[in-house]
Every structure is written in C-alpha cells, then in structure tokens.
C-alpha cells in the first residue's frame, strides 16, 4: 500500500444513531470535518456534499433526516460518508450483508460503477463468495484469521485448490438444475476452534474432509503449511500440504474421492 494513501471505510451497518435529529447533509459534513456537533455548513461545503450525493444518485435526500431513509438509502449514505474525503482506497466491511437480495444487487452494482468511474481500489470483506466474485478481481479465503488461498476470483470460483475453499463453494447454489443435482454440499464436522488457541499443524486439520479421505496423514497435525504458489498455477497461492488439482470436481461425492486420490498421488511424486 502506498504511503499517504487516503482510505475510506464502509461499515456493515451505518453507525449514525438513526434517532439523532440530523440531516444527511449534516452527517456528511460532520464526517469531513471530524466534528461531533452540528456543523455550520458553508455554501462551498453544501456544493461538495451535493456532488458526493449525485455520484450515488441520491441528491434528493440531502435535507432529509437519517431516520426517514430506507435500508438501501442508509447504506448509500455510508458510501457517501466514505467518499467525502476523496479516498483512493475503500475498505468495505460486509457492506451488503444486512440488506435484502434486491438491495444487495443495487449496492454491488453501485460499488462496481464507482470503482470504474472514480478509479477506486477496494478491500471487500464478506462471507458470501458469490458476492465477492461479483466485485473483486482477486479473492483471499481466510480460516482462523490466516489466509489459506489467494487466486484470481474467476479461477478460485471455478477451480479452488484448498479444501476449505471447496467446502465454502459447495454451499453456493448454481442456477442450473442439471449441475446442481449432481453436486453435494460439504458439511464440515466439529466446532470452529478458537483463533487464540488454534490446533497444531494446519489450523483446518481438525475439520478437514480431505485429511479424512487421505487417511489422516500425520503431517497435517504436526506441520503448519506455508502460503506458497500452487504447483498448478503460479498465480494461485495456497496453504495446504495436499492441494487439489480439480477443486470443482470435488463438489460431487464421486469427485471428492477421485480428487483426494489424485492429491495423495501427487504428494508422493
């Protein structure tokens, strides 16, 4: 990240108290000036606020109170507050998870449009990989606070190599009945360990379906796999002793068995 880079933040839920009697215009000026009290808005500031709201298609709500707005409008205000300081980089922390599906699509399309129009870079945090695929060029999958796979978004969604990534993608429905009928969701066993006291070796090994199919190799429990380039593709990094070659096939029961056998053979080669 470049020194001096201006960063904006879009939260999951707008943090302004909705019952606080403040207008949209005042909220954005308070953000720009880091003020805790009602600001005296100058004509120049009013023009700047309107310009920000126009970028988001909500210039008509400038004088309305926050409590009068819908969920989608409030999330647009969150984005407006983030854009108020003219950032180059936006951290979007689950910005659509509290919204219904139709409003989610509107916000995602808006973020994609703003990135193109304003030249913004995003760090987009979400638990829904289908949402991440829509907005991100590259995707990093984390487990217990550590990255286990990094890849171009299209590649990770079509052919993941880490068993945790595969388990996550097996839960994402595919809008094709013929393909969906053949798939079988991977249900991870056990409870999620504490990040402050992770398991020895690979952090995922206590819940890993691949480890079980490989006969519970001791290496998984004793050695922590480094995040390294995948043997299949140098543009993909994975933290696994036995990365799979065809993660897409592992979304079916038969495919999982074949993928495990291939991974085992590759590790012995």
C-alpha positions in Angstrom: 0.0 0.0 0.0 1.3 3.4 -0.9 2.4 5.8 1.9 -0.1 8.6 2.5 -2.9 6.7 0.7 -6.3 8.2 1.6 -8.6 5.5 2.9 -12.4 5.4 3.3 -14.4 2.9 5.3 -17.9 1.5 4.5 -19.3 -0.4 7.5 -21.8 -3.3 7.6 -24.4 -1.1 9.2 -24.3 2.7 9.2 -23.1 3.8 12.7 -25.1 7.1 12.9 -27.8 6.9 15.6 -31.0 6.9 13.4 -32.9 8.7 16.1 -30.3 11.5 16.2 -32.1 14.6 14.6 -29.5 15.2 11.9 -29.9 15.5 8.2 -27.9 13.6 5.5 -26.1 16.8 4.6 -25.0 17.5 8.2 -23.8 13.8 8.6 -21.5 14.0 5.6 -20.1 17.4 6.7 -19.5 16.1 10.2 -17.6 13.2 8.6 -15.4 15.6 6.5 -14.6 17.9 9.5 -14.5 15.1 12.1 -17.0 17.1 14.2 -19.2 15.6 17.0 -21.7 18.5 16.9 -24.0 20.1 14.3 -21.8 21.9 11.8 -22.4 25.3 10.3 -22.5 24.3 6.6 -20.8 26.8 4.3 -22.1 27.3 0.7 -18.9 25.6 -0.6 -19.4 22.6 1.7 -23.1 22.3 0.6 -22.0 22.1 -3.1 -19.4 19.5 -2.3 -21.9 17.4 -0.4 -24.4 17.6 -3.3 -21.6 16.4 -5.7 -21.0 13.4 -3.5 -24.7 12.5 -3.3 -25.1 13.0 -7.0 -22.4 10.4 -7.6 -24.6 7.9 -5.7 -27.9 9.0 -7.3 -29.4 10.3 -4.0 -29.0 14.1 -4.2 -32.7 14.5 -3.4 -32.2 13.2 0.2 -29.7 15.8 1.3 -32.1 17.6 3.6 -33.9 14.6 4.9 -33.3 13.1 8.4 -31.4 9.8 8.6 -34.3 8.1 10.4 -36.5 8.7 7.3 -34.4 6.7 4.9 -34.7 3.1 3.8 -32.0 0.4 4.4 -30.7 0.8 0.9 -30.6 4.6 1.2 -28.8 4.4 4.5 -26.1 2.2 3.0 -25.7 4.7 0.2 -25.1 7.3 2.9 -22.4 5.1 4.4 -20.7 5.1 1.0 -21.2 8.8 0.7 -19.5 9.4 4.0 -16.6 7.2 2.9 -16.3 9.2 -0.3 -16.5 12.5 1.5 -12.7 12.6 2.0 -12.0 11.8 -1.7 -10.3 8.4 -0.9 -8.2 6.3 -3.3 -8.9 3.1 -1.3 -12.1 1.9 0.3 -12.4 -0.8 3.0 -15.9 -2.3 2.5 -16.7 -4.4 5.6 -19.7 -6.6 4.9 -21.4 -3.7 3.2 -24.4 -5.7 1.9 -24.9 -8.5 4.4 -27.6 -6.6 6.3 -29.6 -5.9 3.1 -32.2 -8.0 1.3 -31.2 -9.5 -2.0 -32.6 -6.9 -4.4 -31.0 -4.0 -2.5 -27.7 -6.0 -2.3 -27.6 -6.1 -6.1 -28.1 -2.4 -6.3 -25.3 -1.6 -3.8 -22.9 -4.0 -5.5 -23.6 -2.5 -8.9 -23.1 0.9 -7.5 -19.7 0.0 -6.0 -18.6 -1.5 -9.3 -19.7 1.6 -11.1 -17.9 3.9 -8.6 -14.7 1.9 -8.9 -14.8 2.3 -12.7 -15.7 5.9 -12.7 -13.5 7.2 -9.8 -10.6 4.8 -10.1 -11.0 3.4 -6.6 -9.4 0.3 -5.2 -11.4 -1.9 -2.7 -10.7 -4.3 0.1 -14.1 -6.0 0.1 -14.8 -8.2 3.2 -17.7 -10.7 3.0 -18.7 -14.2 3.9 -20.6 -14.8 0.7 -18.3 -15.9 -2.0 -20.9 -15.2 -4.8 -20.9 -11.5 -3.7 -17.1 -11.4 -3.6 -16.9 -12.9 -7.1 -19.1 -10.1 -8.4 -17.0 -7.2 -7.1 -13.4 -8.5 -6.6 -10.5 -9.1 -9.1 -8.7 -11.4 -6.6 -10.0 -13.3 -3.7 -8.3 -14.3 -0.4 -10.0 -17.1 1.7 -9.3 -16.9 5.4 -9.6 -19.5 8.1 -9.0 -18.7 11.8 -7.5 -15.3 10.8 -5.0 -16.7 8.3 -5.1 -16.7 4.5 -5.4 -20.3 3.2 -5.8 -19.5 -0.5 -5.4 -16.5 -2.8 -6.3 -16.5 -6.5 -8.0 -14.5 -9.3 -11.7 -14.5 -8.4 -12.8 -16.3 -11.5 -10.3 -19.0 -11.0 -11.0 -19.5 -7.3 -14.7 -19.9 -8.0 -14.3 -22.3 -10.9 -11.4 -24.4 -9.6 -10.4 -23.9 -6.0 -7.5 -25.9 -4.6 -7.8 -25.6 -0.8 -10.3 -28.0 0.9 -11.8 -25.1 2.9 -12.4 -23.0 -0.2 -14.0 -26.0 -1.8 -16.3 -26.5 1.2 -17.4 -22.9 1.1 -18.1 -23.0 -2.6 -20.1 -26.2 -2.3 -22.7 -24.2 -0.3 -23.2 -21.6 -3.1 -26.1 -22.7 -5.3 -25.6 -22.9 -9.1 -28.6 -21.7 -11.2 -28.5 -24.8 -13.4 -30.7 -27.6 -12.1 -28.8 -30.3 -14.0 -25.5 -29.3 -12.5 -26.9 -28.6 -9.1 -28.5 -32.0 -8.9 -25.1 -33.7 -9.2 -23.5 -31.5 -6.5 -23.3 -32.4 -2.8 -22.6 -29.9 -0.1 -19.6 -30.5 2.1 -20.7 -30.3 5.7 -17.7 -29.6 7.9 -17.6 -31.6 11.1 -16.9 -30.3 14.6 -16.8 -26.8 16.0 -14.6 -23.9 14.8 -11.5 -23.8 17.1 -10.6 -20.6 18.9 -8.3 -18.3 16.9 -6.4 -17.6 20.1 -5.7 -21.3 20.6 -5.6 -22.8 17.1 -4.8 -26.5 16.5 -1.3 -27.6 15.9 0.0 -28.1 12.4 -2.6 -27.0 9.8 -5.3 -24.9 11.5 -8.0 -26.5 9.3 -6.9 -30.1 10.0 -9.5 -30.7 12.8 -12.4 -30.2 10.4 -10.8 -31.1 7.1 -12.7 -33.5 4.9 -9.7 -34.1 2.7 -7.5 -35.2 5.6 -10.0 -37.8 6.5 -10.1 -39.2 2.9 -6.3 -39.3 2.8 -6.2 -41.5 5.9 -5.4 -38.7 8.4 -1.7 -38.1 7.5 0.4 -37.1 10.5 1.9 -34.2 8.6 -1.3 -32.3 8.7 -1.3 -32.3 12.5 2.4 -31.6 13.0 3.5 -29.1 10.3 1.9 -25.8 9.5 1.7 -25.4 5.7 3.1 -22.2 4.4 1.2 -20.0 1.9 3.0 -20.8 -1.3 2.5 -20.8 -5.0 0.3 -23.7 -6.2 2.1 -26.3 -8.3 -0.7 -26.0 -10.8 -0.7 -22.2 -11.2 1.9 -19.6 -10.0 -0.9 -17.0 -9.8 -2.5 -19.0 -7.1 -1.2 -19.3 -3.5 -2.4 -22.0 -1.1 -1.6 -23.1 2.4 -2.1 -26.9 2.2 0.1 -29.9 2.2 -2.2 -31.7 -0.3 -3.7 -29.0 -2.6 -6.2 -30.4 -5.1 -5.8 -30.2 -8.8 -9.5 -30.1 -9.6 -11.5 -28.4 -6.8 -14.6 -28.0 -9.0 -14.9 -31.8 -9.3 -14.7 -32.2 -5.5 -18.2 -30.6 -5.2 -19.6 -34.1 -6.0 -19.2 -37.2 -3.8 -17.5 -39.2 -6.5 -15.3 -36.3 -7.5 -14.2 -35.8 -3.9 -12.9 -39.4 -3.8 -11.1 -39.0 -7.1 -9.6 -35.6 -6.2 -8.3 -37.0 -2.9 -6.7 -39.9 -4.7 -5.1 -37.5 -7.1 -3.8 -35.3 -4.3 -2.3 -38.2 -2.5 -0.6 -39.5 -5.6 0.8 -36.0 -6.3 2.2 -35.7 -2.8 4.1 -38.9 -3.2 5.6 -38.0 -6.6 
